[in-house]
């Protein structure tokens, strides 16, 4: 079980983590929360229908990581068509973003909070480590958060395809990006084994 998720009876997943691993994942999840930002704020409406149709931003975020986490729904690299088509796609994306971004940010916040709370509730199992046990629902939250963390780190590392990812394996230890690369690859392994538990 060390370093990888395994299915547990009745559904869910478990993984053994040491103190350093717990600290790294928790720190990354907190940074992700800070990046996503707080919710829209303000008073909670008494009208659930108004809440359902609350509008969010129509412009994409300025930060490249947030652009990756909250991409435009239409267009993007490889889109075909002329300038008028591009303008039309931008208008569709703005409209789509206006009604979906708040919910998407809330989901990403919820996933990161589940990660932090589940790590905070772990009981030590000796030798500075512990076994994390997740329900099926918590596993899905973790999967979403691990994906977001990998997208965020991959964006900072300028990983855009498999070829870029392959280059990461060959970085010398002296490269200042090496710790971030190691976290990126480790989180990928956790994500892959967690997917496996949900498919069983």
C-alpha positions in Angstrom: 0.0 0.0 0.0 2.8 2.5 0.5 2.7 5.2 -2.2 -0.4 3.9 -3.9 -4.1 3.7 -3.4 -5.7 0.3 -2.9 -9.4 -0.6 -2.8 -10.9 -1.4 0.5 -13.8 -3.7 1.3 -17.2 -2.0 0.8 -15.8 0.6 -1.6 -13.4 3.4 -1.2 -9.6 3.5 -1.1 -6.7 3.5 1.3 -3.1 4.7 1.1 -0.3 4.8 3.6 1.3 8.2 3.8 4.3 9.4 5.9 4.4 12.7 7.6 6.3 14.4 4.7 3.8 13.1 2.1 0.9 14.3 4.3 2.6 17.7 4.7 3.3 18.1 0.9 -0.3 17.1 -0.2 -1.8 19.4 2.5 0.4 22.3 1.5 -0.4 21.9 -2.2 -4.2 21.7 -1.4 -4.0 24.8 0.7 -2.2 26.6 -2.2 -4.8 25.4 -4.6 -7.6 26.8 -2.3 -5.8 30.2 -2.2 -5.5 30.2 -6.0 -9.1 29.3 -6.6 -10.1 32.0 -4.1 -13.2 32.3 -1.9 -16.7 32.0 -3.1 -18.7 34.9 -4.6 -19.4 36.0 -1.0 -22.2 38.3 0.1 -25.4 37.4 1.7 -27.0 34.0 1.1 -30.2 34.6 -0.9 -33.5 33.4 0.4 -34.4 32.7 -3.2 -32.9 29.3 -4.3 -33.8 30.1 -8.0 -31.8 33.4 -7.8 -28.9 31.4 -6.4 -29.1 28.9 -9.2 -28.8 31.7 -11.8 -26.2 33.8 -10.0 -23.8 35.2 -12.6 -20.1 34.8 -12.5 -17.3 36.4 -14.5 -17.4 36.4 -18.3 -13.7 36.9 -18.9 -11.1 34.1 -18.5 -8.8 34.4 -15.5 -5.4 36.2 -16.0 -3.4 33.5 -14.3 -2.3 30.8 -16.7 -2.9 28.1 -14.0 -6.5 29.3 -13.6 -6.9 29.5 -17.3 -6.0 25.8 -17.4 -8.3 24.9 -14.5 -11.2 27.0 -15.9 -10.7 26.8 -19.7 -12.9 28.5 -22.3 -15.8 26.2 -23.3 -15.4 27.0 -27.0 -12.4 27.6 -29.2 -8.9 27.5 -28.0 -5.8 26.1 -29.7 -6.5 24.3 -33.0 -9.8 26.1 -33.6 -10.5 26.7 -37.2 -12.3 29.6 -38.8 -11.7 33.3 -39.4 -11.8 36.4 -37.2 -15.6 36.5 -37.1 -15.8 32.9 -36.0 -13.2 33.6 -33.3 -15.3 36.6 -32.1 -18.4 34.4 -32.0 -16.6 31.6 -30.1 -15.3 34.2 -27.5 -18.9 35.5 -27.1 -20.2 31.9 -26.5 -17.4 31.2 -24.1 -18.1 34.3 -22.1 -21.7 33.5 -21.9 -21.0 29.9 -20.8 -18.4 31.0 -18.3 -20.9 33.6 -16.8 -23.2 30.8 -15.7 -20.8 28.0 -14.9 -17.6 29.4 -13.4 -18.9 30.0 -9.9 -20.1 26.3 -9.7 -16.9 25.0 -11.1 -14.8 27.0 -8.6 -17.1 25.8 -5.8 -16.5 22.2 -6.8 -12.8 22.6 -6.9 -12.9 24.3 -3.5 -14.9 21.4 -2.1 -12.5 18.8 -3.5 -9.5 20.6 -2.0 -11.3 21.0 1.4 -12.1 17.3 1.5 -8.3 16.6 0.9 -7.3 18.9 3.7 -9.9 17.7 6.2 -9.2 14.0 5.5 -5.5 14.6 6.0 -6.1 16.5 9.2 -8.3 13.7 10.6 -5.7 11.0 10.1 -4.5 9.1 13.1 -0.8 8.2 13.2 0.0 4.5 12.7 3.5 4.5 14.0 6.9 5.5 12.5 5.5 9.0 11.6 3.0 7.8 9.1 -0.7 6.9 8.8 -3.2 5.1 6.6 -5.7 7.3 4.9 -9.1 5.6 4.3 -11.5 7.3 1.9 -15.2 6.6 1.1 -16.1 6.3 -2.5 -17.4 9.9 -2.5 -14.2 11.1 -0.8 -12.2 9.2 -3.4 -14.0 11.2 -6.1 -13.2 14.4 -4.3 -9.5 13.4 -4.0 -9.4 12.5 -7.7 -10.7 15.9 -8.6 -8.2 17.6 -6.4 -5.3 15.5 -7.5 -6.2 16.3 -11.1 -6.4 20.0 -10.4 -3.0 19.9 -8.6 -1.4 18.1 -11.5 -2.8 20.6 -14.0 -1.6 23.5 -11.8 1.9 22.1 -11.4 2.0 21.0 -15.1 1.1 24.5 -16.2 3.9 26.1 -14.0 6.3 23.5 -15.6 5.0 24.4 -19.0 3.9 20.8 -19.7 1.6 20.8 -22.7 2.0 17.3 -24.1 3.5 13.8 -23.6 6.8 14.9 -25.0 7.1 17.7 -22.5 6.3 15.2 -19.7 9.0 12.8 -20.9 11.6 15.6 -20.7 10.8 15.9 -17.0 12.2 12.5 -16.3 15.6 13.6 -17.6 16.0 16.8 -15.6 19.3 16.8 -13.7 19.0 17.0 -9.9 20.6 20.4 -10.0 17.6 21.8 -11.9 15.5 24.1 -9.6 12.3 22.7 -11.1 13.2 19.2 -9.8 11.2 19.3 -6.6 8.1 20.5 -8.5 8.7 17.7 -11.1 8.9 15.1 -8.4 5.7 16.3 -6.9 4.0 16.3 -10.4 5.1 12.7 -11.1 4.3 11.4 -7.6 0.8 13.0 -7.7 0.3 11.3 -11.1 1.1 7.9 -9.6 -1.4 8.6 -6.7 -4.0 9.7 -9.2 -3.6 6.6 -11.4 -3.9 4.2 -8.5 -6.9 6.0 -7.2 -8.6 5.8 -10.6 -7.9 2.0 -10.4 -9.8 1.7 -7.1 -12.8 3.5 -8.5 -12.9 1.2 -11.5 -12.8 -2.0 -9.4 
